[in-house]
């Protein structure tokens, strides 16, 4: 198993669950920001982009990228953990 896979396999399950939950929250935030493009103006009573919606689209992209990264990390850690169970680490002896 490669060193990156070993590191990913060593991430505790609770941490992987938290990472996956944060990824899911980022998906929800991206959907919310896309569906309601006036929420910053309504919530903060500010118009950082002059009402054009550019800030909200930036948030959609940011939340979407964060979701992809977090969910990919959680998936990679899960796969590495499962492969670690099937394949022994190099240099280890089976007892």
N, CA, C and O atoms as a MOPAC input file, in Angstrom:
PM7 MOZYME 1SCF
protein

 N      0.86000 1    -1.17100 1     0.00000 1
 C      0.00000 1     0.00000 1     0.00000 1
 C      0.90300 1     1.22900 1     0.00000 1
 O      1.89500 1     1.27500 1     0.72700 1
 N      0.56500 1     2.20800 1    -0.80100 1
 C      1.35700 1     3.43000 1    -0.89000 1
 C      1.21700 1     4.24800 1     0.38600 1
 O      0.27500 1     4.05900 1     1.15700 1
 N      2.15700 1     5.15400 1     0.60100 1
 C      2.16200 1     5.93200 1     1.84200 1
 C      0.92200 1     6.81600 1     1.96400 1
 O      0.39900 1     6.99600 1     3.06400 1
 N      0.44700 1     7.36800 1     0.84900 1
 C     -0.76700 1     8.19700 1     0.90600 1
 C     -1.95800 1     7.33900 1     1.31800 1
 O     -2.78700 1     7.75700 1     2.12600 1
 N     -2.03400 1     6.14300 1     0.75800 1
 C     -3.13500 1     5.24400 1     1.10600 1
 C     -3.05600 1     4.84700 1     2.57800 1
 O     -4.08600 1     4.69900 1     3.23600 1
 N     -1.84900 1     4.67700 1     3.09300 1
 C     -1.70700 1     4.34400 1     4.51700 1
 C     -2.18700 1     5.49200 1     5.39900 1
 O     -2.85100 1     5.27600 1     6.41300 1
 N     -1.84600 1     6.69800 1     5.00300 1
 C     -2.29600 1     7.86700 1     5.77300 1
 C     -3.81700 1     7.95400 1     5.73500 1
 O     -4.45900 1     8.16800 1     6.76400 1
 N     -4.39100 1     7.78700 1     4.54300 1
 C     -5.85000 1     7.85200 1     4.42200 1
 C     -6.52300 1     6.73200 1     5.20400 1
 O     -7.55800 1     6.94600 1     5.83400 1
 N     -5.93800 1     5.54200 1     5.16400 1
 C     -6.51100 1     4.41200 1     5.89700 1
 C     -6.43100 1     4.62200 1     7.40200 1
 O     -7.21900 1     4.05000 1     8.15400 1
 N     -5.48300 1     5.44000 1     7.84300 1
 C     -5.31600 1     5.69000 1     9.26700 1
 C     -6.23500 1     6.75600 1     9.83600 1
 O     -6.24600 1     6.97900 1    11.04600 1
 N     -7.00500 1     7.41600 1     8.98600 1
 C     -7.93900 1     8.44200 1     9.47900 1
 C     -9.07600 1     7.73300 1    10.22100 1
 O     -9.70600 1     6.83700 1     9.66000 1
 N     -9.34200 1     8.11400 1    11.44900 1
 C    -10.41700 1     7.45700 1    12.21200 1
 C    -11.77100 1     7.58600 1    11.51400 1
 O    -12.05100 1     8.57600 1    10.83800 1
 N    -12.59500 1     6.56400 1    11.69800 1
 C    -13.91600 1     6.55300 1    11.04400 1
 C    -14.75300 1     7.75900 1    11.43000 1
 O    -15.46700 1     8.30400 1    10.58800 1
 N    -14.68200 1     8.18400 1    12.67400 1
 C    -15.48400 1     9.33500 1    13.10600 1
 C    -15.07300 1    10.58900 1    12.34500 1
 O    -15.91600 1    11.41600 1    11.99800 1
 N    -13.77400 1    10.72800 1    12.08800 1
 C    -13.28400 1    11.88600 1    11.33900 1
 C    -13.75900 1    11.81100 1     9.89600 1
 O    -14.15300 1    12.82300 1     9.31600 1
 N    -13.72300 1    10.61500 1     9.31500 1
 C    -14.22000 1    10.43900 1     7.94500 1
 C    -15.70800 1    10.78400 1     7.89200 1
 O    -16.17100 1    11.41100 1     6.93900 1
 N    -16.44500 1    10.37600 1     8.90700 1
 C    -17.87500 1    10.70800 1     8.96700 1
 C    -18.10700 1    12.20600 1     9.06800 1
 O    -19.01700 1    12.73900 1     8.43300 1
 N    -17.29900 1    12.88200 1     9.85500 1
 C    -17.41400 1    14.34200 1     9.98500 1
 C    -17.07400 1    15.02000 1     8.66000 1
 O    -17.74700 1    15.96600 1     8.25200 1
 N    -16.03200 1    14.53400 1     7.99200 1
 C    -15.64800 1    15.10100 1     6.69100 1
 C    -16.77600 1    14.91400 1     5.69000 1
 O    -17.09800 1    15.83500 1     4.94000 1
 N    -17.38200 1    13.72600 1     5.67100 1
 C    -18.49500 1    13.47100 1     4.75700 1
 C    -19.69600 1    14.35700 1     5.08700 1
 O    -20.36200 1    14.86100 1     4.18300 1
 N    -19.97200 1    14.54600 1     6.36900 1
 C    -21.08900 1    15.40700 1     6.77200 1
 C    -20.83900 1    16.85700 1     6.35900 1
 O    -21.75600 1    17.53700 1     5.89900 1
 N    -19.61100 1    17.32900 1     6.52000 1
 C    -19.28300 1    18.68900 1     6.08000 1
 C    -19.42000 1    18.82300 1     4.56500 1
 O    -19.86600 1    19.85600 1     4.06500 1
 N    -19.03600 1    17.78000 1     3.84100 1
 C    -19.22100 1    17.78300 1     2.39700 1
 C    -20.68600 1    17.86600 1     2.01500 1
 O    -21.05600 1    18.59400 1     1.09300 1
 N    -21.52300 1    17.11400 1     2.72800 1
 C    -22.96600 1    17.15900 1     2.46900 1
 C    -23.53700 1    18.54100 1     2.79300 1
 O    -24.39500 1    19.04400 1     2.06800 1
 N    -23.06200 1    19.15500 1     3.88200 1
 C    -23.51300 1    20.50900 1     4.21300 1
 C    -23.09900 1    21.51200 1     3.14100 1
 O    -23.84800 1    22.44000 1     2.83300 1
 N    -21.91900 1    21.32900 1     2.57700 1
 C    -21.47600 1    22.21300 1     1.49400 1
 C    -22.34900 1    22.04500 1     0.25800 1
 O    -22.63200 1    23.01900 1    -0.44000 1
 N    -22.77700 1    20.81800 1    -0.01600 1
 C    -23.70200 1    20.59400 1    -1.14000 1
 C    -25.00400 1    21.34800 1    -0.88200 1
 O    -25.51300 1    22.03700 1    -1.76600 1
 N    -25.53600 1    21.21800 1     0.31900 1
 C    -26.78900 1    21.91900 1     0.65700 1
 C    -26.61200 1    23.43200 1     0.57600 1
 O    -27.49300 1    24.13300 1     0.07900 1
 N    -25.48600 1    23.93500 1     1.05700 1
 C    -25.23400 1    25.37500 1     0.99500 1
 C    -25.12600 1    25.85000 1    -0.45000 1
 O    -25.60900 1    26.93200 1    -0.78400 1
 N    -24.50000 1    25.05600 1    -1.30100 1
 C    -24.38800 1    25.42200 1    -2.71900 1
 C    -25.75600 1    25.45000 1    -3.37700 1
 O    -26.06600 1    26.36600 1    -4.13900 1
 N    -26.57100 1    24.45300 1    -3.08600 1
 C    -27.92900 1    24.41700 1    -3.65200 1
 C    -28.73900 1    25.60200 1    -3.15300 1
 O    -29.43900 1    26.24600 1    -3.93400 1
 N    -28.65100 1    25.89700 1    -1.85400 1
 C    -29.38500 1    27.03000 1    -1.29200 1
 C    -28.93300 1    28.34400 1    -1.91800 1
 O    -29.75900 1    29.17500 1    -2.29400 1
 N    -27.61200 1    28.53000 1    -2.02800 1
 C    -27.09200 1    29.77400 1    -2.60200 1
 C    -27.48100 1    29.91300 1    -4.06800 1
 O    -27.68500 1    31.02600 1    -4.55200 1
 N    -27.58400 1    28.79500 1    -4.77700 1
 C    -27.99300 1    28.85300 1    -6.17900 1
 C    -29.48800 1    29.12200 1    -6.31300 1
 O    -29.91100 1    29.88100 1    -7.18600 1
 N    -30.28300 1    28.50200 1    -5.45200 1
 C    -31.73800 1    28.64100 1    -5.54600 1
 C    -32.22200 1    30.01800 1    -5.10900 1
 O    -33.18900 1    30.53200 1    -5.67100 1
 N    -31.57600 1    30.62300 1    -4.12600 1
 C    -32.00400 1    31.91600 1    -3.60600 1
 C    -30.85300 1    32.90200 1    -3.76500 1
 O    -30.04300 1    33.08000 1    -2.85500 1
 N    -30.78900 1    33.53900 1    -4.92700 1
 C    -29.65000 1    34.39600 1    -5.24000 1
 C    -29.67300 1    35.74400 1    -4.51600 1
 O    -28.70800 1    36.50200 1    -4.60700 1
 N    -30.72600 1    36.04500 1    -3.82200 1
 C    -30.83500 1    37.31900 1    -3.11000 1
 C    -30.65400 1    37.16400 1    -1.60700 1
 O    -30.96200 1    38.09100 1    -0.85800 1
 N    -30.16300 1    36.02100 1    -1.14700 1
 C    -30.15200 1    35.76900 1     0.28600 1
 C    -29.18500 1    36.66900 1     1.03900 1
 O    -29.45000 1    37.01300 1     2.19000 1
 N    -28.08300 1    37.05800 1     0.43400 1
 C    -27.14300 1    37.94300 1     1.13500 1
 C    -27.80900 1    39.30000 1     1.37500 1
 O    -27.71800 1    39.86400 1     2.46500 1
 N    -28.47600 1    39.81100 1     0.34400 1
 C    -29.15600 1    41.09900 1     0.48800 1
 C    -30.26600 1    41.02100 1     1.53100 1
 O    -30.44900 1    41.94800 1     2.32000 1
 N    -31.01800 1    39.89700 1     1.53200 1
 C    -32.11400 1    39.74800 1     2.48300 1
 C    -31.61200 1    39.53900 1     3.91000 1
 O    -32.16700 1    40.10600 1     4.85100 1
 N    -30.58600 1    38.74600 1     4.07400 1
 C    -30.11000 1    38.37900 1     5.40700 1
 C    -29.25700 1    39.47700 1     6.03500 1
 O    -29.45700 1    39.82500 1     7.19900 1
 N    -28.30600 1    40.02600 1     5.27700 1
 C    -27.37600 1    41.00800 1     5.81600 1
 C    -27.76400 1    42.45800 1     5.52900 1
 O    -27.16600 1    43.38700 1     6.07100 1
 N    -28.75800 1    42.64100 1     4.68100 1
 C    -29.17700 1    43.97900 1     4.25900 1
 C    -28.01300 1    44.74300 1     3.62300 1
 O    -27.89400 1    45.95900 1     3.76900 1
 N    -27.16300 1    44.00400 1     2.91900 1
 C    -26.03400 1    44.56400 1     2.18300 1
 C    -26.10500 1    44.06700 1     0.75100 1
 O    -26.71500 1    43.03500 1     0.46800 1
 N    -25.48100 1    44.80400 1    -0.14500 1
 C    -25.40200 1    44.37100 1    -1.52600 1
 C    -23.94700 1    44.44900 1    -1.96500 1
 O    -23.53500 1    45.42800 1    -2.58700 1
 N    -23.15900 1    43.40800 1    -1.63900 1
 C    -21.72700 1    43.46500 1    -1.92600 1
 C    -21.39700 1    43.50400 1    -3.41600 1
 O    -20.32300 1    43.96800 1    -3.79700 1
 N    -22.30200 1    43.02700 1    -4.25300 1
 C    -22.04100 1    42.98500 1    -5.68700 1
 C    -22.95700 1    43.92200 1    -6.47300 1
 O    -23.04400 1    43.82400 1    -7.69700 1
 N    -23.62700 1    44.81500 1    -5.78200 1
 C    -24.51600 1    45.76100 1    -6.45400 1
 C    -25.77200 1    45.12200 1    -7.01800 1
 O    -26.40000 1    45.67900 1    -7.91800 1
 N    -26.14500 1    43.96000 1    -6.49800 1
 C    -27.36100 1    43.29400 1    -6.94600 1
 C    -27.18000 1    42.42200 1    -8.17000 1
 O    -28.16600 1    41.91400 1    -8.70500 1
 N    -25.94500 1    42.23000 1    -8.63800 1
 C    -25.73000 1    41.44700 1    -9.85500 1
 C    -25.77200 1    39.94300 1    -9.60300 1
 O    -25.99300 1    39.17400 1   -10.54000 1
 N    -25.56500 1    39.50500 1    -8.36600 1
 C    -25.57100 1    38.08100 1    -8.04900 1
 C    -24.21600 1    37.41400 1    -8.17800 1
 O    -24.10600 1    36.20400 1    -7.98200 1
 N    -23.18000 1    38.17700 1    -8.50300 1
 C    -21.84900 1    37.58800 1    -8.67400 1
 C    -21.32600 1    36.97600 1    -7.37400 1
 O    -20.68200 1    35.92700 1    -7.40000 1
 N    -21.59400 1    37.61200 1    -6.25500 1
 C    -21.14000 1    37.07900 1    -4.97200 1
 C    -21.79200 1    35.72800 1    -4.69700 1
 O    -21.12400 1    34.79100 1    -4.25900 1
 N    -23.08400 1    35.62800 1    -4.95200 1
 C    -23.78400 1    34.38100 1    -4.71800 1
 C    -23.26800 1    33.28100 1    -5.64000 1
 O    -23.11000 1    32.13900 1    -5.20800 1
 N    -23.00600 1    33.60900 1    -6.89800 1
 C    -22.44900 1    32.59600 1    -7.80400 1
 C    -21.05700 1    32.17300 1    -7.35500 1
 O    -20.69500 1    31.00200 1    -7.47200 1
 N    -20.28300 1    33.10900 1    -6.84900 1
 C    -18.97200 1    32.76300 1    -6.29200 1
 C    -19.10100 1    31.81000 1    -5.11400 1
 O    -18.30800 1    30.88000 1    -4.96800 1
 N    -20.11100 1    32.04800 1    -4.27100 1
 C    -20.35300 1    31.15000 1    -3.14300 1
 C    -20.78300 1    29.76800 1    -3.61200 1
 O    -20.37700 1    28.75900 1    -3.03500 1
 N    -21.60400 1    29.71900 1    -4.65900 1
 C    -22.02300 1    28.43000 1    -5.20600 1
 C    -20.79800 1    27.64400 1    -5.67000 1
 O    -20.66700 1    26.45700 1    -5.37500 1
 N    -19.90600 1    28.31000 1    -6.39600 1
 C    -18.69100 1    27.64700 1    -6.87600 1
 C    -17.81200 1    27.22600 1    -5.70000 1
 O    -17.29900 1    26.10700 1    -5.67700 1
 N    -17.63900 1    28.11200 1    -4.73400 1
 C    -16.81600 1    27.79100 1    -3.57000 1
 C    -17.36300 1    26.62900 1    -2.76900 1
 O    -16.62300 1    25.71100 1    -2.41500 1
 N    -18.66200 1    26.66200 1    -2.48100 1
 C    -19.27900 1    25.55900 1    -1.74300 1
 C    -19.22700 1    24.26500 1    -2.55200 1
 O    -19.01000 1    23.18800 1    -1.99500 1
 N    -19.42600 1    24.37200 1    -3.85100 1
 C    -19.36400 1    23.18100 1    -4.70200 1
 C    -17.98600 1    22.56100 1    -4.71100 1
 O    -17.85700 1    21.34100 1    -4.60800 1
 N    -16.94500 1    23.38300 1    -4.83300 1
 C    -15.57400 1    22.85800 1    -4.80300 1
 C    -15.23900 1    22.25100 1    -3.44700 1
 O    -14.61100 1    21.19600 1    -3.36500 1
 N    -15.66500 1    22.92800 1    -2.38500 1
 C    -15.42500 1    22.38600 1    -1.03800 1
 C    -16.11800 1    21.04100 1    -0.87100 1
 O    -15.55000 1    20.11300 1    -0.29500 1
 N    -17.34500 1    20.93300 1    -1.37400 1
 C    -18.07700 1    19.66600 1    -1.29200 1
 C    -17.35200 1    18.56800 1    -2.04800 1
 O    -17.20700 1    17.45600 1    -1.54100 1
 N    -16.89400 1    18.86800 1    -3.25600 1
 C    -16.17400 1    17.86600 1    -4.04200 1
 C    -14.91300 1    17.39500 1    -3.32900 1
 O    -14.64300 1    16.19600 1    -3.26000 1
 N    -14.14700 1    18.33700 1    -2.80100 1
 C    -12.91000 1    17.97400 1    -2.11400 1
 C    -13.16800 1    17.15700 1    -0.85200 1
 O    -12.51000 1    16.14300 1    -0.62000 1
 N    -14.11200 1    17.59300 1    -0.04700 1
 C    -14.40700 1    16.88600 1     1.19800 1
 C    -14.95700 1    15.48900 1     0.94700 1
 O    -14.54800 1    14.52700 1     1.59700 1
 N    -15.88600 1    15.38000 1     0.00000 1
 C    -16.47000 1    14.07700 1    -0.28100 1
 C    -15.46000 1    13.14400 1    -0.94900 1
 O    -15.46900 1    11.93800 1    -0.70000 1
 N    -14.59200 1    13.69600 1    -1.79100 1
 C    -13.54300 1    12.87400 1    -2.39900 1
 C    -12.57100 1    12.36900 1    -1.33400 1
 O    -12.13400 1    11.22000 1    -1.39000 1
 N    -12.23400 1    13.21100 1    -0.37400 1
 C    -11.34700 1    12.79500 1     0.71300 1
 C    -11.99300 1    11.69200 1     1.54700 1
 O    -11.33700 1    10.70800 1     1.89000 1
 N    -13.26200 1    11.84900 1     1.87100 1
 C    -13.95800 1    10.82900 1     2.66000 1
 C    -14.02800 1     9.51400 1     1.89100 1
 O    -13.83500 1     8.44400 1     2.47000 1
 N    -14.30300 1     9.58800 1     0.60000 1
 C    -14.36100 1     8.37600 1    -0.21600 1
 C    -12.99300 1     7.71600 1    -0.31300 1
 O    -12.88200 1     6.49600 1    -0.18900 1
 N    -11.95300 1     8.51000 1    -0.53500 1
 C    -10.60300 1     7.96000 1    -0.64000 1
 C    -10.18200 1     7.28800 1     0.66700 1
 O     -9.55400 1     6.23000 1     0.64600 1
 N    -10.52500 1     7.89500 1     1.79800 1
 C    -10.18100 1     7.30500 1     3.09300 1
 C    -10.93000 1     5.99800 1     3.30700 1
 O    -10.36700 1     5.04100 1     3.83900 1
 N    -12.18300 1     5.94900 1     2.90200 1
 C    -12.97600 1     4.73200 1     3.04600 1
 C    -12.42600 1     3.61700 1     2.16800 1
 O    -12.29700 1     2.47700 1     2.61400 1
 N    -12.10200 1     3.94400 1     0.92400 1
 C    -11.55600 1     2.94200 1     0.00500 1
 C    -10.19800 1     2.45600 1     0.49800 1
 O     -9.91800 1     1.25800 1     0.45200 1
 N     -9.35600 1     3.36700 1     0.96500 1
 C     -8.04000 1     2.97800 1     1.46900 1
 C     -8.17000 1     2.06500 1     2.67800 1
 O     -7.40500 1     1.11100 1     2.81800 1
 N     -9.12100 1     2.34300 1     3.54300 1
 C     -9.32200 1     1.50300 1     4.72500 1
 C     -9.75900 1     0.09900 1     4.29300 1
 O     -9.27300 1    -0.89600 1     4.83200 1
 N    -10.66900 1     0.01900 1     3.33000 1
 C    -11.14500 1    -1.29000 1     2.86600 1
 C    -10.05200 1    -2.06500 1     2.15400 1
 O     -9.93800 1    -3.27800 1     2.32800 1
 N     -9.25300 1    -1.38500 1     1.36000 1
 C     -8.14500 1    -2.07000 1     0.68600 1
 C     -7.09200 1    -2.50700 1     1.67800 1
 O     -6.43200 1    -3.52400 1     1.46500 1
 N     -6.92100 1    -1.77600 1     2.74400 1
 C     -5.97000 1    -2.15000 1     3.78300 1
 C     -6.37700 1    -3.43200 1     4.48900 1
 O     -5.52400 1    -4.18700 1     4.95500 1
 N     -7.67500 1    -3.67900 1     4.56700 1
 C     -8.14900 1    -4.92000 1     5.18600 1
 C     -7.90400 1    -6.12200 1     4.28200 1
 O     -7.63800 1    -7.22800 1     4.75100 1
 N     -7.99800 1    -5.88300 1     2.99000 1
 C     -7.84600 1    -6.98600 1     2.03400 1
 C     -6.36900 1    -7.27500 1     1.78800 1
 O     -5.95700 1    -8.43500 1     1.78900 1
 N     -5.57800 1    -6.23700 1     1.58000 1
 C     -4.16300 1    -6.39500 1     1.27500 1
 C     -3.32100 1    -6.01000 1     2.49400 1
 O     -3.47400 1    -4.90400 1     3.01300 1
 N     -2.45300 1    -6.87800 1     2.95300 1
 C     -1.59500 1    -6.51100 1     4.08000 1
 C     -0.58900 1    -5.44200 1     3.64000 1
 O     -0.21800 1    -5.37100 1     2.46900 1
 N     -0.16800 1    -4.63600 1     4.57000 1
 C      0.82500 1    -3.59700 1     4.27200 1
 C      2.12300 1    -4.26100 1     3.85600 1
 O      2.45800 1    -5.34500 1     4.33300 1
 N      2.85300 1    -3.60700 1     2.96400 1
 C      4.10200 1    -4.19700 1     2.48200 1
 C      5.09400 1    -4.30700 1     3.63900 1
 O      5.23000 1    -3.39300 1     4.45200 1
 N      5.76800 1    -5.42800 1     3.69100 1
 C      6.74400 1    -5.63700 1     4.75100 1
 C      6.16700 1    -6.27000 1     5.99900 1
 O      6.91300 1    -6.61600 1     6.91500 1
 N      4.86000 1    -6.42700 1     6.05300 1
 C      4.26900 1    -7.03900 1     7.24300 1
 C      4.19400 1    -8.55100 1     7.05100 1
 O      4.17600 1    -9.05400 1     5.92800 1
 N      4.15100 1    -9.24500 1     8.15200 1
 C      4.06300 1   -10.69900 1     8.09500 1
 C      2.68900 1   -11.13600 1     8.57100 1
 O      2.14800 1   -10.60200 1     9.54000 1
 N      2.14300 1   -12.10600 1     7.87900 1
 C      0.83800 1   -12.62200 1     8.27200 1
 C      1.02400 1   -13.62200 1     9.41100 1
 O      1.87100 1   -14.51100 1     9.33300 1
 N      0.23700 1   -13.47200 1    10.45600 1
 C      0.34000 1   -14.37900 1    11.59900 1
 C     -0.91100 1   -15.17900 1    11.74900 1
 O     -1.01400 1   -16.00000 1    12.65900 1

